[in-house]
Amino acid sequence: MAELNNGGHSKELVVSFGEMLIDFVPTSSGVSLAEAPGFLKAPGGAPANVAIAVSRLGGNAAFVGKLGDDEFGHMLAGILKKNGVSADGLSFDKGARTALAFVTLKSDGEREFMFYRNPSADMLLTPDELNLDLIRSAKVFHYGSIRLIVEPCRSAHLKAMEEAKKAGALLSYDPNLRLPLWPSAEEAREQIMSIWDKAEVIKVSDNELEFLTGNSTIDDATAMSLWHPNLKLLLVTLGDQGCRYYTKNFKGSLDGFKVNAVDTTGAGDSFVGALLNKIVDDHSIIEDESRLKEVLKFANACGAITTTKKGAIPALPTVADALELIKKNAS
């Protein structure tokens, strides 16, 4: 079903690689994890969110990763399929559990994370377990940095990237910094940058830009210090302020949409999914500023809508949702 978009044309494939896990979110807002009276389980993991975002917008998406051969793992696989995402790239580990994360939004608006991975199944994906036929059929191959933390999934990540690139995919990278998972900030910075010059599309948040450059001034010069010759599009997301874009020939910014935000989880993934779904069939959009701005406006709308509900996947919008917000904003 994911093969066809609304116009009945077959869409090229976006393959998203990495982790899928269960976020446990407090039933009350604005409390620390210790103070939370109870938790709701919400499926998550940035690369999986991106795949579902693509599919929900009418695109063709697959997810590659590893889950525990347990109740939660099979539940997550079911969520992918229910959302029209191909699970042909999934493998299951009999000896390790599906990863869990406890996530809270404290009263100051900052997110607090606590992860249960000792090790979790996603960390144990080996290069031999990769579905290379699926990876090679991608027109866009999207990934984060969490796979780089430990072996064997680091080697699996590097092999998947290499195979996708060799087969002609556009490489898309969202580092999705989660410091509590890394041995140190230095190690995080070093590993995130170790694959930096391979990606052709990179999206970073303002916080990630500051972390990677060591510069607290979020401006064009700071962003461009991350530029590399293979890069076609660098995006800096600025929360409710919208985004900035940089290409070889032009740069600019777009305002965000004002909405009643309750949970920012997944907003960046929704933004990325919207972008990738638009460019997968026509990479030349990146070189045409007016078309790119239209796409980014749509992506901003998708990101904004995702903040209006709790949890990432339940909040990911449809095309109609995004167009409605854009129209409302224009009037």
C-alpha positions, 0 to 999 in steps of 0.5 A: 500500500505504501507504494502508491501516493495519493496521485496513484504514482509509485514513490521512490523509497526512503530507508530509515536506519537506526533505533526504535524503542519505547518511550515511557512518558509521565502521565503528568506534565512538568515533573521530574522522572522521580516525581512522575506518578505514572507513565504511558508507553509511547513508541519512539526512536528518531529514525523510526519516527522519520519512516512513519512520518514519510509514510503518513504523508503518502510516501514509501518508507522502510525501517532497518533496525533490530528489536528484542524478540519480546512483547515490546519488540513485536508491538513496535514491528506491528506499529511500523506495519500498521503505519504502512512502513516496510519492516523487511529490514527488521531483525529480532534478538532472542537474547536482548530486550527492546530498548526503553527510555523514560522521557519527561518534560520538566517545568522549565521545558527541558527534556530529561532522559533515562535509558534502559539498554544493557545492552538492548537489542538495537545495539547488537545489530551486526553487518551480516544481519542487514537487508542489503537488497532493501538498503540498495533500493533506497533513493534516500538513506536516512540515519542518526548517530546513536548507532555509532556508540558501540559495536557491532551496530557501529560497523552495521551502520557504516556498512549500510551507509556505504552500500546505500551510497554505492547504490546511488542513494542520497545520504541524509543525517540527523545526529539527534544528540542524546548525551546520556547515551555516550561515554562522554561529550568529547566522544559524542562530538568525535563520533558524530563528526566521524561520518559528517563528510559523507552526508549530503543532507544534514539537519541539526537543531540549534542546540546540536549546532552549539554542541558541535561547534562549541559556539553559542552564537547561532548565526550563518558563520557558525552554521557554515563552519559545519559545511563540507564539500559533499554537502548539498543542504544543511538545515538548522531547526530553531524550534518554534522560530522555524529553520535556516537553510544553506546550500552551495548557492543560496541560504535563507530562513523560514519562520515557524508556525505558532501552535499550542505546543504540549510536547516537542518529542518527534517535531524534528523527525516530522520535519525531516520526514516531510522534507525527505518525502518531498525530495526523494522523487526529485533531488533537484528541489535542493538546488531551486530556492523557491521550490525548496522554500515551499518544501521547508514551509510544509516541513515546518508545518509538519514539525509544528503540528507534531508538538500539539499532541503527546508522543511522537508517532500519534502526533505525526501529521497527514498532508491535509493537516499540514496544508490546513495549518499553512492555509490558516496561517496565510489568512 
